[in-house]
Amino acid sequence: MATQSCRSACENAVYLGSQINCLHADRMATPAHAQVPSGVKFSMIERWGTHPLLAQVFAERIQEKLALFDDQVREDVLILFTAHSLPLKAVSRGDTYPHEVAATVAACMRKLAVRNPHRLVWQSKVGPLPWLQPYTDDAIKAYAKQGRKHIILVPIAFVNEHIETLHELDIEYCEELAKQAGVTQIERAAAPNDHPTFIAALADVVANHLKNGPFS
């Protein structure tokens, strides 16, 4: 199921990218060949991964789960930020995705202001080609062997619940893998979903973009 979901997510990303390319090509086309009606302006918000309110909502989601751990172990809980992986061939072509995810993690940890150890790991690999590592499942097993038996999984690159959080993380990793690896307690932070802070972040990003542009 996770494999099917990952393939769908990758296909959707390719589809979205192709549509963006079409819009850019349409902008350069002559009026007779343009698909977008004359007078229609459009603009894209492409990156906002370090927005302070986005960092805040992830920090709040993590705090919700940290509160579930006993006081004696809370500062030692390992925070694993897990994001959808990416083929290394895409990274070698200059895709900035891993750097942008890492920047979101850094912004979140600054907002969180805790001493807990944290790592960025990658999930949902598909196919035989090499993808970004370490993989989330391998990381859980490796850290458990090192004695890290209290873990929080944070779906840092996902903004809502779907099969890769509800099944891959909750069932495959938290319920099954963590138990097999001997993890004492593992919690999965909720995605932003409809959290008021996340809605405020979206509104702020759009409002600032409408004010400052650019538009085409």
N, C-alpha and C positions, 0 to 999 in steps of 0.2 A: 504493500500500500504506500509506504513511504517513497519507494522507487517510482511508482506511478505519479505520485504527487510532485516529486522533484522534476520529472520529465515535463509535466504540465507547466510547472513554474518556469523552467528554462524556455519552453516553447513560448510562453506568454511574454517573457522578457525579450525574446527575439522578435516576436510580433510587435511589441510596443516600440522597440528600437527601429523596426522597419517603418512604422507609422511616423515616427519622429523624423526619420530621414526623408520620407515623402513630403512632410510639411516643409522641411528646409528646401527640398528640390522645387516644390511648388512656389516658394517665395521667389526663386530665381527665374521661374518660367515667364514667358510672355503672357499678357492678359488672355490671349486666345486659347492658350493651353493650360492655364491655371485651373485647378480644381476648387480652390477656396474662392468664394464670390468676392468680387471687388468691394472694397470698403470694410471687409471683415478683418479685424486685427486679432492676432493670437500671440501668446507668450507662454513660455514653459518655465516652471520652477523645477530646476533639475537637481539641486543639492541644498540640503538644509540639515545635514546630519549632526552639526555641532550647535544647533539652536539650543539656547539655555533651557527652554521649557521642555524640549524633548529629553535632554539629559535629566531634568528634574523628574519627569514621569517615570523613567526607568529607575532612578534612584528611589523613588517612593515605592515602586513595585518590589524592589530588592529589600527595602526596609520592612515591608509587610512580611516577607519570608524570614528575614533575620530574627524577627521577634518570636518566631516559632521554635528557635533553638534555645537550649538551656544556657543560662548566663555563663557557665563555666567554659563553654566551648564556642560561644558566639563570635568572639574575635578571631577564632581560628577557622571559621567556616570558609571554605574555598569557593569563590565566586567564579563560575565558568560562564563567560559570555559566549553564547553559541550563535553562529550566523550561517546562512546558506553558503556552502562552499562554491568554488568557481574553478573551472579547468585552468591549469597553469599556462596553457597556450594563450588564454585570454589575458592573463596577467602579463605575460611576456610581450604582448602587443600594446601594453601600456594602460590596461584597464585600471582605474584608480579605486575600484571597489574595496579591496582589502585595506587600503590606507584610510578610506572614508569610514569604514566600519571601526577601525582602530581609533580614529579620532572621536567617534561617538562613545566608544568605551572610555577613553581618557576623560572626556567631558562628563560622563556619568560618574566616574570615580571621584572627580573633583567635587561634584555636587553631593555625592554620598558621604565623603569625608570620614571614612572608616579605615582601620588598619588592616582589614582582611586581605589575604593574598587573592589575586585575581589573574585570570588567563583568558585569552581569546582562542576559541576552538571553532571547528568547522563541521557542518553536518550535511547530509543529503547528497552525498556523492553518487553519481550515476555513470556506469560504463567503465571501460578498462583504462582510460587515459588518466594521468596523474592530476590530482586536484589539490587545492590548498589544504595544508595540514597544520597542526594535528587534528585528526578527526575526533568528534565529540565522544563517540563510544570508546575509542582507544584511550582518550584522555581520562575518562572516568575510571577505566580499569587500571591505568598506569598510576594515577594519583591514589587510588585505593591501596595499591601495593606499597606505596610510599607512606601509608598511614593516614592519608587524608580521608577520613570516614564521614565528614560532614560537608555537604556540598549544596550549593544553589545553582541551578541552571537558569540562565537569563537569555531569552530569545531576542538578542539585541538588534537583529536586522529584520524582525517581523513586527508589524504594527497591529495585527489582530490574530485571533485564534483560528487555526485551520489544522489540516491533517498533520503538518510537520511539527506542530506543538502538541496537539491533543493526542496524537497517536505515536509519532516518532519519539518525542521527548517524554511524554507522560507515561506511555505504556512500554515502548521498547527499551527506553533508557532508565526511567525512574522505577518502574515496577519490575522489570525483568532483569536488565543488565546490572543495575546497581545492587540488586539483591544477590545476584550471582557473584559479584565482585566483592561482597562483604561490606558494602557501605552501610554505616549505621543509620544515617538520616540524610535524605536528599529531598530538596524542595525545588519546585519549578516556578519561577516568578511569572506572573501573568503578563501577557502582551499589553500594550497600551490600551487597545480596544476603545471604549468610549469614556475613558478616564477624563475628568474635567480639565486636568492639566494638559493632556494631549490635545483635546479640542481647542484649548486656548492657544497651544503651539501652532496648530493648523491655521487658526484664524489670524494669528499674528504674522505668519509667513505670507499668507495671501494678502493681507492688508498692506504690508510693507511692499510687496511686489506690485500691487495695484498703484501704490503711491509713487514708486521709484522706477517701475518698468525693468528692462526695456520691452517695448511692444513692436511687432512687425506687421 
